[in-house]
Amino acid sequence: MSSFAVEYPVLIEHDPQTGSYGASSPDVPVVGIGKSREEAVARFHNALHGYIEFQRERGEPVPPPRHSVTTLWVHDRQPE
């Protein structure tokens, strides 16, 4: 079995009504849900490994990352 390393962007969302977190990536059909950010990411990571294994068993390619992420800080300036 060949090995590879690839980096997927992961979006983490928080639902204030339930207190749960979700982790997903626009590049793969995988999600992870947990009671904390860490749990959601760990579940996403486990699901991603399962998805990659499934793709390989079917002889299908593993989708390459197509998206990237950046963070922008916005400062609210009050009128003087």
Secondary structure, DSSP 8 states (H G I E B T S, - for coil): ----------EEEE-TTT--EEEEETTEEEEEEESSHHHHHHHHHHHHHHHHHHHHHTT---------------------
